[in-house]
Amino acid sequence: MMQEPSIMQPIIQYGFAGFSAVLLGVLIWMIKNLLIVLKDSSQVIINNTKAIHTLDATTKEVKESINETRHEVILMKQEMIRKPCGENLK
């Protein structure tokens, strides 16, 4: 017994073909947006890296300044100890 072709069969095939086309369009749209997000996040990473380098340089400058100030304070303390009015500072 052979089955007669149903009138619904071409409609279902066209439906699957149309749905596949829609899914392909959605996939292309998603990949396009993903590439945009990757580009934007790469720019954020670049900006953050620059900020970290700037912060590192500033921190080094502050550390050097603190070390210089510490050295100057030690020299001032030694100078005050050498003076007669600084006897009670020991």
C-alpha positions in Angstrom: 0.0 0.0 0.0 1.5 3.3 -1.1 0.7 6.4 0.8 -0.6 9.3 -1.1 1.4 12.5 -0.6 -0.2 14.7 1.9 -1.0 18.3 1.1 0.6 19.2 4.4 4.0 17.8 3.5 5.1 20.8 1.3 3.8 23.2 3.9 5.8 21.5 6.6 8.9 21.5 4.5 8.6 25.2 3.7 8.0 25.8 7.4 11.2 24.1 8.3 13.1 25.9 5.6 11.7 29.3 6.7 12.4 28.5 10.4 16.0 27.5 9.4 16.4 30.8 7.6 15.1 32.7 10.6 17.5 30.8 12.9 20.4 31.5 10.6 19.5 35.2 10.7 19.4 35.1 14.5 22.7 33.3 14.6 24.3 35.9 12.3 22.9 38.7 14.4 24.2 37.2 17.6 27.7 36.7 16.2 27.7 40.3 15.0 26.7 41.5 18.5 29.2 39.2 20.1 32.0 40.8 17.9 30.9 44.2 19.0 30.9 43.2 22.6 34.4 41.7 22.3 35.7 44.8 20.6 34.2 47.0 23.4 35.6 44.7 26.2 39.0 44.8 24.5 38.9 48.6 24.7 37.9 48.4 28.3 40.8 46.1 29.0 43.2 48.4 27.2 42.0 51.4 29.2 42.2 49.5 32.5 45.7 48.4 31.7 46.7 52.1 31.0 45.1 53.1 34.3 47.0 50.4 36.2 50.3 51.5 34.7 49.5 55.1 35.6 48.6 54.1 39.1 51.7 52.0 39.4 53.9 55.0 38.3 52.1 57.3 40.7 52.5 54.8 43.6 56.2 54.5 42.9 56.5 58.3 43.0 54.6 58.5 46.3 56.8 55.7 47.8 60.0 57.6 46.7 58.6 60.8 48.3 57.8 59.0 51.5 61.3 57.5 51.7 62.8 60.9 51.1 60.6 62.4 53.8 61.5 59.6 56.2 65.2 60.2 55.6 64.7 63.9 56.1 62.8 63.3 59.4 65.6 61.0 60.6 68.2 63.7 59.8 66.1 66.3 61.6 65.8 64.0 64.6 69.5 63.4 64.7 70.2 67.2 64.4 67.7 67.9 67.3 69.4 65.2 69.4 72.8 66.9 68.8 71.6 70.2 70.1 71.6 70.8 73.9 67.8 71.5 74.0 67.2 68.1 72.5 68.6 66.0 75.4 65.2 64.8 76.5 64.3 63.6 73.0 66.5 60.5 73.2 
